[in-house]
Amino acid sequence: MLINNSGEKIRIKITALLTVICVALTGCGPFTDYSVADVSTGDIGIGNMSDDALVSVGFSQLGSESTWRSANTESVKAALSTDNGFFLIFDNARQMQEKQFKAVRSFISQRVDYIVICPVIQEGWDVVLAEAKDAGIPVILLDRNISVNDDSMYTSFIGEDMYAEGASAGKWLEEHFANQGRSNDEINIVVIEGTSGSSAQEGRAQGFGAIAARNMNWNMVASVNGEFTQAKGKETMARLLSEFEDIDVIVCQNDDMAFGAIEALNEAGVKTGGIGEPVLISFDGTKKALELVKEGVINVDVECNPNSGELLAQIINDLEAGNAVDKAYYMEEKVFTKENVDEYIEDRNY
């Protein structure tokens, strides 16, 4: 939101700062559930702020359910720091959409310049985004997309092409079985999915499903919600092992669920990755997962790049300068296997 009256902008920034300090130090005010003490890099001292220069951003992160999510949060905090000209108000929704609605409305009441949202799920955003639009505050979606009747309710999307990620995993699996001479074998596949209704879950499922559909010998025997967490991934994998004797492929829609699945597999005495063993596919490309790719435990890991903070800052700066921005920006992503993983492990920052 560009405010022409600089005096008014200063008043807004000071009001927002006082609100943050109040919450951080005393827990007072209507926003006591919010992690506003995590503003920017933790530096909220008045002496370090030039209120008329800083761009205020309210950021609703969907949670902290995974290593990937933590890296994404840190990327945004580093990019939207006071040193870089931003005043960041951070909220952790803890996987609850209703908390995101509450956060967005608090950002609107504080009259921030921009609102950034990593949506828990795709549906249900029309009303609250209409409120932001009526307030004249641009909304930027980060990592996950949404489904709305009017896409003018948000300014831009920055994130990953989840459909392409799922398709990449499917194409790798086709080639893997072709190399093994198993293109016509009956293949039983189980999928441990992420949060139901999220763009990550739906995109990866649809992308992988499109490749599976052209392989009539691939049997999708089960798709079960693992909530993108390690604990739920372990619980789900244990249940799948008890229900199905013959599993050829295990698809985990993120690394944390893959870590949990590996725990359950180890406890059951089941190894993965080798000839005659179940194929294990994962998504995210965290350093821990890439080490397991190198060891041959995970066969393939499709990257989901969390380091979108710098691009987010660039787009906000473009909007501040009055420049046009694209409706969508996609992060560069790779497919990691035992053959190429050594090139990337040491440089992985999450």
N, C-alpha and C positions, 0 to 999 in steps of 0.2 A: 504494500500500500504506500503510495507516494503522497506525502503530506506537504503541500506547498507552504503552509504557514509554519515556519521553523519553530516559532515559540510554542505552538501547539504540540509539535513533535517532541520537544524537550519535556513538556509537561507529561506527555504520555510515557516517555521513557523513565522519568523519575518515579511516576506512579507505579509502573511495572517493577522497578527496582525495589521500591519500598515494600511492595507486596512480597517479592521474593525474599527479602531480608526478614520480614515478619514471619513468613512460613518457615524459612530455614532455621531461624534462631528460636522461635517460640511455638511453632506449630499452630499459630492463630490464623484466623481468616477462613474463607469458604473453601480453600484449596488444600486442606491439610493432607489429603491423600497423595499429593503430587510430589515427585522427587525434584522439586525446584532447587534444592540445595546443590544439585548437580549442574547448575547453570554453567554453561561454557566449560572452562577447565577448572571450575571451582573458585575462580577469582571473581568475587562480586563486590569488591571494595569500591566505594564511591570515588575515592581518589584516583582510581585507575580507569574511570569511565569518562568519555567525552560524549554526553548524551545526544548532542545534535549530530554526531558523526556515526553512531552505531545504528545498525539495522537490526531491529528486534524480530526474532524468529521463535515461534512456538512449535516445538517438535514432540509429537506423540509417537513414541516407539511402541510397537505392539507387545514387547516383553523382553525377557532375557533367557529364553528357553534353550539357547544353544551357544556354542563357541562362536558360530558364524554371527549370531545376532549381537553378541557383545562386541565383535570386531566392527560391525556396521555402526553401532552406537558410538564407539570410540572414533571412527572415521569422521562422523558428523560433528562430534564435539571438537575434534582437532581442527576441522575446517572452519567451523562457525565460532571461532574463538574471539575474544575481545581484541586480541592482537591483530586479527584479520578484519576487524571492523564490524563484528556482530555481537549482539546480546541475545544469548540462547536461553530459553526457558524449556526445560526438559521434563517430559512425563513418561513414566513406564506404565503401560496399560495392563501388564501382567496377563496378557492373552484374553482380556475382556473388552469386547467392543463397546459396552456401555461406558467403561472408563474412558475410552477414546472420545466418545461423544461429549462426556463431561469435560475432558481436557480441551477439546476444540472450542466449546462454549466459553471456557475460562480464558482461552487465548483471545477470543472475540471480545470479551468484556474488558480485557487489558489493552485492546486495540493494538495488537502487535502488527508489524508490517507484513509478515508472511507466516503462513501455517504450513508445516510439513507433517505428513502422516505416513506411517508404515501401517497399512490397514490389516487388522486381524483377519477379517474375511471380506469378500467382495461386495456382498449385498447390504442394503440398509442405509446407504450414505446420503440419499437424496435430500432429506430434510435438513440435516446439520450442515451440509455443504451449501444449501440454499441460504442458510443463515450467514455463513461466511461471505458468500457472494453479495448478499444484501448489505453487509458491512464494508464491502469494498476491499476485502483482504484476499489476495491471491493464495490459492492452495496448491502445493506441490506434493505429488505422491512419490514415495520412495520405496523401492524394492518390490512391493506388491501393488497390483492394480485393483481397480474397483469396477463395479457395474452400476452405471447411473443412466437415467433417462436422457440427461442433457450433459454432454461431456464438457460444456463450457463452465461447469461448476468447478473444474480444476484447471489449472494453467498448464501443467506439464507433468509427465511421468518420467522418473529416472530409475532404472533398475535392470532387471534381467529378463531375457526372453525365455520364460519357463517352458513354453511349448517346444522351443528349439532344443532346450536342455533334455527334455524327455525323448525327443526324436533322436538326438545324438546318442543317447544310451541305447535306444532300440537298434539304431544302425550299427553301433559297435557290436551288439549281440549277434546280429545277422552275420557280420563278418567273422566273428569269433567261431560260430558254429560251422560256417562254411570252411574255415581253415582246418577245423577238426573233422571235416567230412560228415557233419551231423545236420546238414541243412534240411533233411527230410525226416529226422527223428522226432518222435513225440517229445515235446518239451513242456514240463510243468513249471509254471511261474507263480510265485507269491509276491505280493506287493505290500510293503508297510508304508502307508501313506501318512502325510502330514495333516495338519489341522484341516478338517473338512470345511469346504467352502472358501478356503484361501486360494488366491491366484497361483501360489506355488504348487499346492496340491493338485488343483484342477489342470493347470498348464502342463505339469510334468506327466500327469496321468493321461491327458489327451495326446501329448506328443509321443509318448511311449506306446500308447494304445493304437495310434495310427500305423506304427511300424508293425506291431503285433498283428493287426488286422490283415496284413498282406502275407503273413506267415501262418497258414492254416493249421500247421502242426504245433503252434504255440498254444498251450492251454493255460489261460489265466484262471487258476484254480481258486485264488483268494486275494482280495484287496481289503486290508484291515487298517483302521486308524491307529497310528502310533503317536500322534500329537506333536511330532517333531522333537520329542525328548528321549534321552537315553533310557530312563527308567521304563517308559511306556514301550520303547522299542524292544527292550529285553522281555518284558511281559508278553508282548504280542508275538515275538519270535518263539518263545517257549510254547505258547498256545498253538501256533502253526505246526510246530514239530510234533505236538501230541495229536494233531488232527490229520496230518498228511505224512505218509511214509516215504513218498517219492517226490522230492523237491529238487528240480534241476537248476532253478534260478531264483535268487532272492533280490528283489529290488527295494532298497531303502531310500526314501525320498529326501533324506538328509544324512549327514555324517553322524550326528548324535544318535539317531535311531540305529544306524549301522553299528555303532559302538555297543549299544545295548543288545542288538541282535547277535553280535559276535560273542558277548558274554554268555548268552543263552545257548548258543551253538557249542561253545567250549564246554559248558557244564553238561551238555548232552553228548559230548565226545564226537561232535561233527566238525570236520575241517572244511574250509572253503578255499576256492581259488585254483586248486590243482586239477590235474586230469582225473576225471571220474568223480570229482567233488562238486558240490553246488557252486555255481557262479554267483558272486556277490557284487552287486552294482550299487553305487552310492552317488550322492550329489553334495556339493559345497566346495570340496577341495581344501579342507583345513590341513594344517601341517601334520597333525596326528594321523589323519586319514591317508595322506600321501605317504607317510612312513609305512602304513599297512599295505598300500599299493606296492611299494617297493619290496615288502616282505612276501607279497603274493597272496595275502589274506583277502584283500579287496581287489577284484579284477580290474575294475574301471571306476573312476570317480569323475563326474562331470562338474566342472567348475561353476560356482555361483559367486560372483565377485562382490564382496561386501564393501569395498573401498570406494563408495560413491560420494563421500563427503566433499571432496574437492570439486567434483562436477556440480554438485548441488550449490556450492558457494559461487561457482562461476555463473550458473544460471541466474541466481538471485542478483548477482552484480550486473548481469546483462539487463535484467528487468529494471533494476534501479537506474540504469543508464538509458532506459527507454528503448532498448533493442528488442527485436522480435526473437522469440525462442520457439523451438520445435515442440510439438505436442508430446513426443516421446524420445527418450534417449536410452540406448541399451549399452550395458557394460560389455567390454571384451571378455570372452570366456573360452577356456580350453577344455580338452578331454585328456585326462591323465591315465596312463597305463604304465605297466612295469618298464616298457621300452623307452618312455620319455620322462618319467617322473624325476629322475636324478637332476634334470635341468632346472627344476623349480623348487625342490624341497627347501634348500637353504635360504631362498629369498622370501619364503612364505612368512607373512607377518601375523598370522592368526591360526 
